[in-house]
Amino acid sequence: MTVFAEARRAFHAALRESTLTTNAAGVVSNADKDSAISKALARGIAERLDAQTVGERIAGQTSGNQFEGLCADFLRNTFLTLGHLRPGQWDVRRVSGRNRLEIAKYEQYAHLIALDNAARQDPELAAALGSDYTITPDIVVVREPESEAAINVHDRLVDDRVATLSSLRAVNGGKPLLHASVSCKWTIRSDRAQNARSEALNLVRNRKGRLPHVVVTTAEPLPSRLASIALGTGDIDCVYHFALYELQAAVADLGYDDAAEMLAIMVNGRRLKDLSDLPLDLAV
């Protein structure tokens, strides 16, 4: 078994232990109990993943936190093996708490600290800005600035006369570079489907420098709800499903033509991919 296949298997095995459960009524924990299609698709995915743990649905925040942690583990076990494709000093970090200026720890968004300080001192400015500059990703992929030795390892490429403002050079005093922002949604409900889009647009508007990858991972079984954040361009790079192959098989077996068509539009349009695609996409 390949490294990525084993990581995907381990990811699903960990989900089965605590998060992906089925209650006494046969409703899987990522299903909408009020939607027959959602329940059928979630059950089809669970059967294909051999998810047999019986238990009541845990609190939404708890399941979301567990899903975030497992997604972070998956990325560490896969993306960090791609140093031959994307050299650098990389780290995958799960964002703890909900510090609204978490993003300011990174080079492209460090200026938000000054903006926040100004807003605290000026009520009119605070009212004008609102909270558009606050962004709290669930997972971040970060690249550390490089030492002179690392940059000049094969040839003397730079010295103190050139490239004095590049944030990749540690000697220039820059902060770590935000390479990717990952938003994790265990499920997608209509009242909060657009949260990921809002966060993505804030990342786009408020950056100085290169835009990081902006992606969403989810275990939502309904193609129509996946489409609410997957379709369209300009904000989110792509949505990554925790079990896309199993969802496709469940849709085909159950004969839901509309769901199959919507799923095909997203997959063929490169707006929805399997979680196993994410590490390689981040290496671009």
N, C-alpha and C positions, 0 to 999 in steps of 0.2 A: 504494500500500500504506500502511495506517495505521501510526502510530508503534509501537503495540503489536504489530501483525502483523510488522513489520520486526524488532522486538526479539526476538520469538519465533523468527523465521527465523534471525537472527544467533546466538541462543543454541544452536539445534540445529546450525548450521553449525560453531560452535566445538566442540561436543561431538563431532561427526563427525571432527574433525581428530586427536583424541588419546584420548578416553575411550570413545566409543561405537564399538567396533570388532568385527569378526567374525574368529574364528580359522579355521585351515585346515579344521577339522571343521564349520564353519558355525554355531558357537555364538556368539551375540552376548554382549558383555561384561557386560551387566546381567542375563543369564539364569542360572538355576541349572542347571548342566550335568547334574544328576541328576534333573531334572524335565522330562518331555517337553512338558507344557503350558507351562511357563516358557520353554523354548527356542523353542517355536512362536510364542508371543505376542511374545517379544522380537524374533524374526526378522520378524514381521509389522509391528511398530512400526518397526524399522530400515528395512525396504523402503519404507514410506510416508514416511520421513524421508530417503530416498535415501542411507542410510548404507552406504557401500561400502568403507570403509577396512578393510584386512586386517591383523590383528595379534593377537598373543597377549594375553590378559587381563593388565592391569597389576596391581600390588599393590593390595589393597583400600584401604589408606590413601591411596595416590596417586590412585586414581580418585575416592575420596571428597573429597580436597582439591581436585581439579580441578572436580568438580561444585559444591562450595561456592563456589569462585571465580567460576564462570560464573553461578550463581544470584545472587550479589552484584552482578555486572555487569548482569544482567537487571533487578534491582530499581532500580539506579541509573538505568538507561536508561528506566525506566517510571514508577516511583513519584515520582521527583523532577521529573517533568513535570506533576504534579497540584497545583501550588501554587494554582491557581484554585479547586480543590475543597477542599483542606486547607492553608490558609496556615500559614506558619511557617518556621523555619530548620531544615531537615532534613538528616540525613546517613545514609547506609547504610554500615555498617562491618563488615568481616569480622574476626572475632575471631582474632587470631594467638596461637599457642601454646595452652596449656591452663591458664591461670591460674585457679585455682578460685575466686578472688574477683573475677574480671573484672566480674561483675554489680554489685559494690559501687561501681563508678564512676558509677552512675546513681542518681537521687534516691530512687526507691522502695526501693532495696536498700542504701543507703549505711550503714545501721546494722549490716550484716553484718560490717563491719570490727571494730567494737567487740565483737561476738559472738565473732569468731574470736580476737581478742586474749584475751578472757576464757577461751576454751576452751584456748588454749595454756598458760595459767597454772594451769589447774585440770584435772587428769587425769580426775576424776570427771565434771566437766561435759562434757569432750570425749567421754567414753564415752557419756554420756547423749544428746548431740546427734548423734553420729556424723558423717555427711557430708551430712545432709539440707539444710543451708543452702548447700551449694556448688553453683553452677550455671554452666555454661560453654556459652553458645549458640554456634552457628556464625556466625550473622549477626545483627546488631542494627540496628534502625532507631531513630534517636535524634532528639529535638527539643531544641534549645538554648533556654534561658530567653530571654525577650523583654526588650528595653530599654524604658525609660519612653517614649522617643520613638515606638517601634513601637506600644505599647499605646495611647498617647494621640494617635495620628496623626489621627484624625477628630474626636475630642472629648476633653476632659480627663476621663478616666474614673477615674483613681486618683492618689493622692498619698501622702505619708508618714503620713497619718492612717488609711488604710484598706488592706485587702488586704496587711497586713504579713507574713503567713505563707505567702502563695501561692508555690508553687515555680515558677510560670510567670514571675514577675518576677525578672529578673536582679539587681535591686537587693537582693533578699532573700537573695542568696548561695547559692541552691540549685545542685545539680549538674544536668547534662543529664538530660532525662526519657527513660526507656526506653519507646518507643512499641511496639516489636515485637521478639520473640525468634523467630528462624527456625532450626529444626533441619534439617539437610540429610542425607538418607540415600540414597546412591546405590542401594543395595538394602536389603531388609528380610529378615533371616534370623531364624529363631525364637529363637536364643539371645540376640539383642539387640533384639528387636522392641519391648520395653517401655522401653528407655532414654529415648525421647522422652517417653513418658508420665510417667516419674519426674521428668525435668527440668521438665515442665510443672507437675506437682503441687508441686514445690519453689518454682516461681515464684508459684504461687497462695498457698501457705501463708506464705511468708517476706516478702511485700511489705508496705510501708507506703504506702498511697495507692492510686492507680489501677492495676489489673492491665493489663500490656501485652498486645497481641495475642500469642498463642502458636500457632505454626503449624509444619507439617512439609512439606518438599519432598522428593520421591523420584522415582527412575526405576524402581522395582520393577514388573515386568510382571504378577505373579500377583495377581489380585483377592483371593484368600483371605489373602494376606500383607498386602495393603493394608488389608483389613478388620481385621486384628489391632491396628492403631493408629487407623484412621479411625472405626470404629464406637464408639458411646458418646459421652457428653458429660461436661462438668465439668472437663476438663483441657485438651485440645488444641482450639483453635478449629475447625481444619479441616486436611485433608491436601491438598496441591497436587501433582498429577502433572505430570511434565515433558512429557508428550505424551498427554494424556487422549483427545483426539479420535482419534488414531492407535490407541491401545489399544482404544477402543470399536469401531473399524472392524475391527481384527484379531480381536477376540472374536467379532464378528458373522460375519465371513467363515469363521472356523474352526469355527463351530457348537458352541462349548462352552457348552451351556445353563446349567450350574451357575455357570460363571464370569460369564456374561452376567447372570444373575439377581442375583448378588452385586454386580456392578458397578452395576447399575441401582438396587439398594437404597442404595448409598453415594452415587451421583450424585443420585438423586431426594430423598434425605434430607439433601442439602447437607452431606455429610461428606467428599466427594471432589470436587475441582474441578481445572480446568486451571491451569497455572502463570500463564497470562495473566490469570486472575481475581484473582490475589493483589494486584497493585498497587492496584486499585480497592477491594478489601476492606480494605486497610490505610488507605485514605482515609476510612473510616467513623469 
